[in-house]
Amino acid sequence: MSYSQVVITNSNFSLGTTGRIGVGLSPNGEGNMWKPLNLSGQGSLGGRMEQNDYIDILPAIHFTPKIIGKDSTNVTFQMRLGMYSANGQFVGNVSSRSNNGLTFILPEAYVEARNIMGSKWSAWAGSRFRRYDDIHISDYFYFDDHSAQGFGVSHKNTELSMLMPASSDSTGVYPYNYEVTVAGATNPAIRQRMVWIGEHSIILKNNNIIKLLGEFHYVSASSKNASKNYPSDNGWVAGIKYNTSLKTALPGSFNQLSARYGSGIANGGDNGNTFTWATYGAPDLEGKYTNAYSFTMVEHFLLNLSQKFSINGYGVFTKSKGGSSSTDKAEYFNGNQLYNQKMDFVVGFRSLYYITNWLHLMEEVHYAVRKDGDNPEASMWKFSIVPTIVPLGKRDPWSRPHIRLVCTMARYNDYARNNNYSPFLQVNQKR
């Protein structure tokens, strides 16, 4: 009889953080009020230089068992604590009460075991930010953002997972919630969605990668105790992404091209996120999303052209429609009127001029268009110039932290200005 002895010798601890802390004002704004400039419904698409403060703290414990005669299994337990304010400042000489509510979130708490007992198998369970390529300058995880609670396994280049995203928001974020009455009390209950996901990466020459994506979504009918009855519904997603490494004067250059189609309740992706389960639009007369769809194409590249200059650019096109036959507004589950069709088109780039190792000059230009329903197009041009101190002294687009002085200007078309199509315009009707 033979066996492998597993001894946990010690655990390693790591602590990471992401976030932004800053101050801002608008010279021509009402009361100098600073507000984000991007078009409504597009989130950080169009650049995120004016993003509000937030802080994430990421503690993780890493276990590396000592295994006699086999490779080690790498085990990680990670959490993420996020903090932000929905209304103004939350760091400095303020309290949560004076700020009308400091928000804490726990988007990650999961355990992952990689290369189990020296094999090619890995597994994870919990709630995690499970996402891959993003357009960094717009914080847009565009193809395979599967950040939710669930579990999954992988073998070599193939990943299978099951997610169960749900909402317990008592305001009624349909079609996830419905009301049930038990012992005379009416409470919101979770109408949970199940998402099965398959992903496979094909490694080509020069480490170029083709990634294939497939998803199936299902939400069951509401229970017999529900005050309203909703039918079961489903949807599916198919997508392909091609990552190419590019040879330039400095390493790290790439081109990424992807296309994704979601059908039925899997047509999600709006307001700067790309969650396929965040169903877009209104249902049909039967309360279903049978004819709903969403199509997204993304182009993203980085060129490290020399010791002096890099450029990072992107383009995003999205066309989405809900379950209703309407091309404009339609009635949602809770009686509200929602837009049932939309189009987003955004292009932009960031140039980085390395004045010295520690002083970089960034410029950004973005053009964004948003069309909701049968409305005319709302559009915006935005330009930023950003002198940046880089304490680590690296001529690299990814070197952090940054200390930035941000100067941003935006110009809107008449429809965007007249209809307050950005957080800034909701306070200041300026072109």
Stockholm file with secondary structure:
# STOCKHOLM 1.0

chainA/1-431         MSYSQVVITNSNFSLGTTGRIGVGLSPNGEGNMWKPLNLSGQGSLGGRMEQNDYIDILPAIHFTPKIIGKDSTNVTFQMRLGMYSANGQFVGNVSSRSNNGLTFILPEAYVEARNIMGSKWSAWAGSRFRRYDDIHISDYFYFDDHSAQGFGVSHKNTELSMLMPASSDSTGVYPYNYEVTVAGATNPAIRQRMVWIGEHSIILKNNNIIKLLGEFHYVSASSKNASKNYPSDNGWVAGIKYNTSLKTALPGSFNQLSARYGSGIANGGDNGNTFTWATYGAPDLEGKYTNAYSFTMVEHFLLNLSQKFSINGYGVFTKSKGGSSSTDKAEYFNGNQLYNQKMDFVVGFRSLYYITNWLHLMEEVHYAVRKDGDNPEASMWKFSIVPTIVPLGKRDPWSRPHIRLVCTMARYNDYARNNNYSPFLQVNQKR
#=GR chainA/1-431 SS CCCCCEECCCEEEEEEEEEECCCCCCTTSGGGCCCCCSCTTCTTTTCCTTCCCEEEEEEEEEECCEETTSCCCEEEEEEEEEEEESSSCCSSSCCTTTTTCEEEEEEEEEEEEESGGGSSEEEEEEEECCCCCCBGGGTBCCSCCCCEEEEEEEETTEEEEEECCCCCCTTTCTTSEEEEEETTEEEEEECCEEEEEEEEEEECGGGCEEEEEEEEEEECCCCTTBSSCCCCEEEEEEEEEEEEECCCSSSCCEEEEEEEEEEETTCCCCTTCCCTTSCCSCCCTTSCCTTCEEEEEEEEEEEECSSSEEEEEEEEEEEEECSSSCSSEEECTTSCEEECEEEEEEEEEEEEEESSSSEEEEEEEEEEEEEETTSCCEEEEEEEEEEEECTTCCCSTTCCCCEECCEEEEEECHHHHHTTCSTTTTTCCCC
#=GC SS_cons         CCCCCEECCCEEEEEEEEEECCCCCCTTSGGGCCCCCSCTTCTTTTCCTTCCCEEEEEEEEEECCEETTSCCCEEEEEEEEEEEESSSCCSSSCCTTTTTCEEEEEEEEEEEEESGGGSSEEEEEEEECCCCCCBGGGTBCCSCCCCEEEEEEEETTEEEEEECCCCCCTTTCTTSEEEEEETTEEEEEECCEEEEEEEEEEECGGGCEEEEEEEEEEECCCCTTBSSCCCCEEEEEEEEEEEEECCCSSSCCEEEEEEEEEEETTCCCCTTCCCTTSCCSCCCTTSCCTTCEEEEEEEEEEEECSSSEEEEEEEEEEEEECSSSCSSEEECTTSCEEECEEEEEEEEEEEEEESSSSEEEEEEEEEEEEEETTSCCEEEEEEEEEEEECTTCCCSTTCCCCEECCEEEEEECHHHHHTTCSTTTTTCCCC
//
